[in-house]
């Protein structure tokens, strides 16, 4: 076991102290549990494969329509009162 001095921001210390009081566990146990959980979560996030989106060709606009002016396209599709 290593003994060290750690400076915590006031809000972090307050949340850890509240958890210690709520659970009845010593402050140092709560701090170690939260640090272990955060490190495990970070390691799991790094190990996850990157998210990939596969593009699908949806074709072009309907005949007589254009994507050049989306406002006109929305008005034609949804009517003049679209939000």
C-alpha positions as CSV (number, residue, x, y, z in Angstrom):
1,X,0.0,0.0,0.0
2,X,1.3,3.4,-0.9
3,X,0.6,6.5,1.1
4,X,0.3,9.8,-0.8
5,X,-1.1,13.3,-0.6
6,X,-3.8,14.0,-3.1
7,X,-5.4,17.4,-3.6
8,X,-9.1,17.1,-4.6
9,X,-11.4,19.8,-5.9
10,X,-14.0,20.8,-3.3
11,X,-16.9,19.4,-5.3
12,X,-15.2,16.0,-5.8
13,X,-14.2,15.8,-2.1
14,X,-17.8,16.6,-1.1
15,X,-19.3,13.9,-3.3
16,X,-16.8,11.3,-2.0
17,X,-17.4,12.3,1.6
18,X,-21.2,12.1,1.0
19,X,-20.7,8.6,-0.5
20,X,-18.6,7.6,2.5
21,X,-21.2,8.7,4.9
22,X,-24.1,7.2,2.9
23,X,-22.4,3.7,2.7
24,X,-20.6,3.8,6.1
25,X,-17.3,2.9,4.3
26,X,-14.0,4.7,5.0
27,X,-13.2,7.6,2.8
28,X,-10.0,6.0,1.4
29,X,-12.0,2.9,0.4
30,X,-14.5,5.0,-1.5
31,X,-11.8,6.9,-3.2
32,X,-10.0,3.7,-4.3
33,X,-13.2,2.1,-5.5
34,X,-14.1,5.1,-7.6
35,X,-10.6,5.4,-9.0
36,X,-10.6,1.6,-9.9
37,X,-14.0,1.9,-11.6
38,X,-13.0,5.0,-13.6
39,X,-9.7,3.3,-14.8
40,X,-11.6,0.1,-15.8
41,X,-14.2,2.1,-17.7
42,X,-11.5,4.1,-19.5
43,X,-9.7,0.9,-20.4
44,X,-12.9,-0.7,-21.7
45,X,-13.6,2.4,-23.8
46,X,-10.2,2.3,-25.3
47,X,-10.5,-1.4,-26.1
48,X,-13.8,-0.9,-27.9
49,X,-13.5,-1.0,-31.7
50,X,-14.1,2.4,-33.4
51,X,-17.6,3.1,-34.4
52,X,-18.0,3.0,-38.2
53,X,-20.9,4.1,-40.3
54,X,-21.4,2.4,-43.6
55,X,-22.7,4.7,-46.3
56,X,-25.7,3.5,-48.4
57,X,-26.6,5.0,-51.7
58,X,-30.2,6.2,-51.5
59,X,-30.2,7.5,-55.1
60,X,-30.8,11.0,-56.2
61,X,-33.9,13.2,-55.6
62,X,-37.2,12.4,-57.2
63,X,-37.5,13.5,-60.8
64,X,-38.0,17.3,-61.0
65,X,-36.6,17.9,-57.5
66,X,-33.2,19.1,-56.5
67,X,-31.1,19.1,-53.3
68,X,-29.7,22.5,-54.1
69,X,-32.3,24.5,-52.1
70,X,-33.4,22.4,-49.1
71,X,-36.0,25.1,-48.2
72,X,-37.8,24.7,-51.5
73,X,-37.6,20.9,-51.2
74,X,-39.1,21.0,-47.7
75,X,-41.9,23.3,-48.8
76,X,-42.7,21.0,-51.7
77,X,-42.6,17.9,-49.5
78,X,-44.2,19.2,-46.3
79,X,-46.1,22.2,-47.3
80,X,-45.7,25.9,-46.7
81,X,-46.3,25.6,-42.9
82,X,-43.3,23.3,-42.1
83,X,-41.4,24.4,-39.0
